[in-house]
Amino acid sequence: MATKKPKKQPEKQVNTSAAFIENAGIVVQQPITETLEKNYMPYAMSVIVSRAIPEIDGFKPSHRKLLYTMYKMGLLTGARTKSANVVGQTMRLNPHGDQAIYETMVRLSRGYEALLHPYVDSKGNFGKAYSRDMAFAASRYTEVKLDAICAELFGDIDKDTVDFIDNYDNTMKEPTLLPVSYPSILVNANVGIAVGMASSICPFNLAEVCETTIALLKNPDHDILETLKAPDFPGGGYIVYNENDLRTIYNSGRGGLKVRARYSYDKSNNCIDITEIPPTTTVEAIMDKVIELVKAGKIREIADMRDETDLSGLKLTIDLKRGVDPDKLMRALFKATPLEDTFSCNFNVLIGGMPRVCSVKDLIEEWTAFREDCVRRKVYFELGRKKEKLHLLKGLKRILLDIDKAIKIVRETEEEKEVVPNLMIGFGIDKTQAEYVAEIRLRQLNREYILKRLEETDQLKKDIEEMEGILADRKKVRSIIISELGQISKKYSKPRRSLLYYPTQEDSQVAEENIPDYPVRLFFTREGYFKKITPQSLRMSGEHKLKDGDLITREVEATNTCELLFFTNLHQVYKARACDFDDTKASVMGDYVAAKLGMDEGETAVYMAVTSNFAGCMMFFFENGKAAKVELSAYQTKTRRKKLLAAYSDKAPLAAMFQADEDQEFLLTSSAERALIVHSGAVNPKSTRDTQGVAVMTLKKNHFVASVKPFKEGMVENSHRFRTKTLPAAGALLRAQDKGEQLTL
C-alpha cells in the first residue's frame, strides 16, 4: 500500500543580517570626547612616541631599529652588503614595509647628502636631498655598511649601558636608546610631523657641539653663542646672521633663521653659477619660481636658466642679459625665490617618553644626564665582572698555597661529582671558586702561573677601587665624558659647510629698488574689500562689482609702492603695500583684506589710510565726544612689521576716523540732533597711538556722537551757528531750514 507523502511546509525567511549583527540599524549616541579618547588618542600617542618625534639619543625608532640591525649584521667593519639584505633583516624589528625601511636608509646615507655626518656608508644611486626628481635606485642595486662614526653609537651597547626590550613578536631584543657618546641630537638634522605637534631640529657642527658641551660641563653659566656660532647645514650656503634670532632659538627651542644660496659669477660666459642652496628647497622648486617671475615680467634680466648638476655636485646656471649687475639680480632673487629661505626650528624631543620643547642648553643637559647614566652603568657592569674574577682568584690563591692537599683531595675522591664539595670543605671556599679550581689543567700548576695570578689579583683590587671611586664621584664621571668628547671632536670633526653672512644696507634696500612703480587707483569698501586698478584699466571698465549692500568708502589716487594702513574693528592696524596686491579690474569684487592679511577671527578692516612718506595725521572721533589726533609717523616702523597693536583708543566706541594730510573742519552730529563744526587744528597732535584724545563735543546723559563727516560749505545753512570759539561745546540744534546731508542721516 503506497503511503501518502506529507505536505511540504514553506520555508521561513530569515534576516541573516539582523540575526547575527547586534543592534543592527540602531543609532547609539556617544559623546565625541569619549570617542576621541578611546579611538583617536591611542593613535595620536603612538605616532608621537613611536614614530615621528626623536629621543635624546637623536634617533626615531625607525632609525634606531635599522642601525642596530646593521650593527648586529657585523656591518661596522668589513665589506658592504646589498641594501636588500639589510632591509630584510630590519623587518624583524620594524613591522613596516620594505619600502619604508629602505627610504629610511636612504635618508641616513652618505650618497643622499642630507646629514652632516651620515650613518650609512653607501655605494650606488641614493638620490639627492636637493632634488625632488632625482629618484634613488632599488635596494637590490645599492650596497651599504655602517659609517665609521657609528662606532660612537654602539661602543658600549653590550655592557648594559641601555635597556633592551622585546621586539614586536617577542623573538629578539632591541635597545630602547643607543648609548651615543656625543650629542647626536644636535649634530644631524631631524624633522618629524606627529599628530598635533612637530619637531624640526637644525644641525650643528660636530666640533662646535663638543666644545659647547665640554664648556657647559665645566661652567653651567657658559654663553652658548660663544662656542656654538650658528647651525651648520650639510648643503652649505650662507646663514644670514642675526644674533637676536639665534639667541631666541638657543633659549626657547623655537624660531627661524634665514639661509641663502651660494653663487659665483662667471664673467667670461656672463652667467651665475649657484652651487649651494638652502635645505628647505630643491633645484626644481627654485627653477619653477624663477620661470614664474620671468613669465610675469617681474624679472627681466635673465636670458636662460638650466640645471647643470652632474657627478661633481649641484650646479644651477643662470645666463644674464648684457649689462646686468649679477649681485643686484641675486639680491632680488633672494627676496622673491627660495634661493633665500627660512629654516623653522622646533626643538621638540621625547624626554622620558614625554614630548618637550627644549632649548639648546636643556638638550645638552638632558643628553649629559643620559650619558652619565650610560657611563655609570658601563662602569658598574665592568666592576661586577672584575669582582667576579677577583673572587675566583681569591679561591685559587687558597688552593695554590697547598697544591699537594688539593691534589690529594681530588685523587681520594671516588666520584667526580664529589670533587667540588670536597674542595669547598677542604679549603673553605664557595662553589663558584671550587668549580674554577677544579677546571685548572695540570700543566698550569707551575710557579709562573701562580705568580701571574697573584699579580693579577693586585691589579684587580686597584681597578675595583678606581671604579668604585668613579661611581661615588660625579666629577670623575663627567671627566670621562669630557675626555670622550675631546677624542670624538679630534677624530670626526669637519670644517663648517654653512658660512655666516652679515647683512648690509643694500640687502634692506633691494626690495624698493625692484618694485615697479606706476600710478594706480585704490578702492576700499565698507565690507572690507580692496581693489587696485590701473588708470588704463579703469577707463575701459564699466560699473564696479560689489557685494550686495556694499559700497565704496575710500577712493585714492596713489602709486604701486605706496604704504597701506588697514585699521580694524579690534583697535589694530595691519600694514601692507599696494604692490602686495595684484592689479585687478572693476568687474571683480577684489581682495577681502581680512583674509589677505591674515587677520584674527572676527576681525575686519574698517578704514584704509594711504601714504608714501607717513606725513599728516589720523583723526579719531569717539561716541563720548572726544577726538584724538595721531601723527601718521607713529605707525612707521624701521622693520617691516605687518601688525601693530593699540592702533587707536579702545576706551570708548569709535564714531569715525579720517586720514588728514592737513588741518580741516569736521561736522559732528549727536543723537540729540545737535551739530558742531570742529577744526582739527584745535586738537593737539599726539605720538601715542592709543591716546584717549580731548573732549570736543559735550553730550547729555545717554546721548552720543552719531556721525562725523569732513565739512564742506553747503552741507548746512548758516554754518556759523555750528562753529564755536572754545572747545568742548554742545553745538547747535539742527533746524528744518538747515538743508543738506544732515537731515538724511
Stockholm file with secondary structure:
# STOCKHOLM 1.0

chainA/1-745         MATKKPKKQPEKQVNTSAAFIENAGIVVQQPITETLEKNYMPYAMSVIVSRAIPEIDGFKPSHRKLLYTMYKMGLLTGARTKSANVVGQTMRLNPHGDQAIYETMVRLSRGYEALLHPYVDSKGNFGKAYSRDMAFAASRYTEVKLDAICAELFGDIDKDTVDFIDNYDNTMKEPTLLPVSYPSILVNANVGIAVGMASSICPFNLAEVCETTIALLKNPDHDILETLKAPDFPGGGYIVYNENDLRTIYNSGRGGLKVRARYSYDKSNNCIDITEIPPTTTVEAIMDKVIELVKAGKIREIADMRDETDLSGLKLTIDLKRGVDPDKLMRALFKATPLEDTFSCNFNVLIGGMPRVCSVKDLIEEWTAFREDCVRRKVYFELGRKKEKLHLLKGLKRILLDIDKAIKIVRETEEEKEVVPNLMIGFGIDKTQAEYVAEIRLRQLNREYILKRLEETDQLKKDIEEMEGILADRKKVRSIIISELGQISKKYSKPRRSLLYYPTQEDSQVAEENIPDYPVRLFFTREGYFKKITPQSLRMSGEHKLKDGDLITREVEATNTCELLFFTNLHQVYKARACDFDDTKASVMGDYVAAKLGMDEGETAVYMAVTSNFAGCMMFFFENGKAAKVELSAYQTKTRRKKLLAAYSDKAPLAAMFQADEDQEFLLTSSAERALIVHSGAVNPKSTRDTQGVAVMTLKKNHFVASVKPFKEGMVENSHRFRTKTLPAAGALLRAQDKGEQLTL
#=GR chainA/1-745 SS CCCCCCCCCCCCCCCHHHHHSTTTTCCCCCCHHHHIIIIIHHHHHHHIIIIISCBTTSCCHHHHHHHHHHHHTTTTSSCCEEHHHHHHHHTTTCCSCHHHHHHHHHHHBTTTTCCSSCSEEEESCCCCTTCSSCCCCCTTTCEEEECGGGHHHHTTTTTTCSCEEECTTSSSEEESSCCCSSCHHHHSCEEEECSSCEEEECCCCHHHHHHHHHHHHHCTTCCHHHHCCSCCCTTCCEEECCHHHHHHHHHHSEEEEEEECEEEEETTTTEEEEEECCTTCCHHHHHHHHHHHHHTTSCCSEEEEEECCBTTBCCEEEEECTTCCHHHHHHHHHHHSTTEEEEEEECEEEETTEEEECCHHHHHHHHHHHHHHHHHHHHHHHHHHHHHHHHHHHHHHHHHTTHHHHHHHHHHCSSGGGHHHHHHHHHTCCHHHHHHHHTCCGGGCSHHHHHHHHHHHHHHHHHHHHHHHHHHCHHHHHHHHHHHHHHHHHHHCCCCSSEEECCCHHHHHHHHHTSCCCEEEEEEETTSEEEEECHHHHHHCCSCCCCTTCCEEEEEEEETTCEEEEEETTSCEEEEEGGGSCCCCTTSCCEEHHHHTTCCTTCCEEEEEEESSCCSEEEEEETTSEEEEEEGGGGCCSSCCSEESCCSCCSSCEEEEEEESSCCEEEEEETTSEEEEEEGGGSCEESCTTCCCEECBCCCTTCCEEEEEECCTTSSSSGGGGCCSSSSBCCEECCTTCCSGGGGC
#=GC SS_cons         CCCCCCCCCCCCCCCHHHHHSTTTTCCCCCCHHHHIIIIIHHHHHHHIIIIISCBTTSCCHHHHHHHHHHHHTTTTSSCCEEHHHHHHHHTTTCCSCHHHHHHHHHHHBTTTTCCSSCSEEEESCCCCTTCSSCCCCCTTTCEEEECGGGHHHHTTTTTTCSCEEECTTSSSEEESSCCCSSCHHHHSCEEEECSSCEEEECCCCHHHHHHHHHHHHHCTTCCHHHHCCSCCCTTCCEEECCHHHHHHHHHHSEEEEEEECEEEEETTTTEEEEEECCTTCCHHHHHHHHHHHHHTTSCCSEEEEEECCBTTBCCEEEEECTTCCHHHHHHHHHHHSTTEEEEEEECEEEETTEEEECCHHHHHHHHHHHHHHHHHHHHHHHHHHHHHHHHHHHHHHHHHTTHHHHHHHHHHCSSGGGHHHHHHHHHTCCHHHHHHHHTCCGGGCSHHHHHHHHHHHHHHHHHHHHHHHHHHCHHHHHHHHHHHHHHHHHHHCCCCSSEEECCCHHHHHHHHHTSCCCEEEEEEETTSEEEEECHHHHHHCCSCCCCTTCCEEEEEEEETTCEEEEEETTSCEEEEEGGGSCCCCTTSCCEEHHHHTTCCTTCCEEEEEEESSCCSEEEEEETTSEEEEEEGGGGCCSSCCSEESCCSCCSSCEEEEEEESSCCEEEEEETTSEEEEEEGGGSCEESCTTCCCEECBCCCTTCCEEEEEECCTTSSSSGGGGCCSSSSBCCEECCTTCCSGGGGC
//
